[in-house]
Amino acid sequence: MAERRMFRGLSGRERGDSGRVRRQAWNRILAAWRRHRRVLAAGLGCILLGNAIGLTAPTVVRYAVDDLARATTAEKFFRYGLLVIAIALGQGVFLFWQRRLLVGMSRDIEYELRNEFFAHLEQMGPRFFHEYRTGDLMSRATNDLNAVRMLVGPALMYSVNALVVFALALPLMIRVSGRLTLLALCSLPLVSVATKLFGARIHAHFERVQEQLGRLSARAQENFAGVRVVRAYGQEEAERRAFRALNREYVRRNLRLIRLTALFYPTLAALIGLGSAAVLWYGGRLALQGTISVGQFVEFTLYLARLIWPVIAMGWVVNLVERGLASMGRIVEILEREPESRDVATPLLSKTDEEWVPQGKIEIRHLTFSYDGQAPVLRDVSLVIEPGETVAIVGRTGSGKTTVVNVLTRLYEPPPGTVFLDGRDVREIPRARLRAVLGVVPQEPFLFGLSVAENIAFGADSASESEIVEAARWVGLEEEIRGFPEGFRTLVGERGIMLSGGQRQRVAIARALLR
């Protein structure tokens, strides 16, 4: 029953979506290979040369066996042995370089993709992070990228190696006996069918495994971040139960994938074994009849042995390819999400305004704003804050106080002609420039797992030590910091867990003032 579920077909819509994702994934992978085409070409050349050298060994063995039947001298056999050793050494050199080049290339591609993935996340707006949980994004940035690396490097190397071995060995096998070669290859169509059948199922199951891993990672990340809340409300056991349930489902999906791959490899081995058994039976008859020599029979079996490993490896390669494509699809899903807003093509600030220092006049004109087309949070809001004024915006929870700050800083894009800074529409001020002149202290201050000084100086890289101390003094935190074991160099822990709530809030205020 379990195996029947494994081979259940996909719906037409699922197949269409899967096909589109596969095409997008392949396009990304091909683009990565093109960027590294020189290393790729050198690595593929090493595969070709290494196999060309290695496939001369069976011919040497053939002559050695035939000479043995003619009672050749020990000296001649010694020369045959030296030749086989030289062939092995030559092949080994190219084997080393093909792995160094192609596996090294895969590491470079992984590095580039991880940087691109992180840079893209940095451009996404709040709506995106409401849709995707942190743990899921972490899973994509680690486990999925690792699967992609295995596709663009090892999977490519082994698949090309298999093709080269077949292309070089088949003519040599046909030279010995065309009928014997045909018999040896009779199982290959069955191998191809099995590979295609299992490959689609492996892809679908691996996608489900990665999705569940994302949920598991998200749950763990949330618990690590909120450990104080979990303990304060005595929810340790409830969270352990929830985590165990997610973990159990992750194991269950992995076991289904393992059952599928465990069935795949023996199937390939059995099909290959049928071809090998047929060769031994028919090739032995030809040798006994004198149609081919014993040396030729040994040569043929050595060529066949060279083909067996690449065919078996193709089972592993199919697994790597399907896993890699599924993972690349999950990465592409994120990379193809456009940032929620971009700077306009011709911002109002010109080159002469690069040193523009705003006076601080904030004006909102008839602003109506809603999240995702829902009911408006702000309706026809207008206000003017003159430079130097101190203004408090008060109201009940959910009345839109934070939204005003969000549209002013363009975390959410306001409608055109509604929010102004010194008479300039904020939509026409480059986002980076706008945020460089605004200081924001969020309701929930976020601190990085760095030192106190590094957290205060975040976003102000050129700040001196005296300026950092001065900022701490402004918020009444200097004396408390100097009482820490390492003063301003004291690490605050993840999210500032080593500090009290008030201390975290004041560090965040000092950070905003220092900017």
ABEGO torsion letter per residue (X at the ends): XAAAAAABBBBAAAAAAAAAAAAAAAAAAAAAAAAAAAAAAAAAAAAAAAAAAAAAAAAAAAAAAAAAAAGBBAAAAAAAAAAAAAAAAAAAAAAAAAAAAAAAAAAAAAAAAAAAAAAAAAABBAAAAAABBAAAAAAAAAAAAAAAAAAABAAAAAAAAAAAAAAAAAAAAAAABAAAAAAAAAAAAAAAAAAAAAAAAAAAAAAAAAAAAAAAAAAAAAAAAAAAAAAAAGAAAAAAAAAAAAAAAAAAAAAAAAAAAAAAAAAAAAAAAAAAAAAAAAAAAAAAAGABBAAAAAAAAAAAAAAAAAAAAAAAAAAAAAAAAAAAAAAAAAAABBBABBBBABBABBAAAAABBBAGBBBBBGBBBBBGGBBBABBGBBBBBBBGBBBBBBEBBGAGAAAAAAAAAGABBBBBGABBBGGBBAAABBAAAAAAABBBBBABBBBBBBBAAAAAABGBAABBAAAAAAAAAAAGAAAAAAABAAEAABBAEBGGAABBAAAAAAAAAAAAAAX
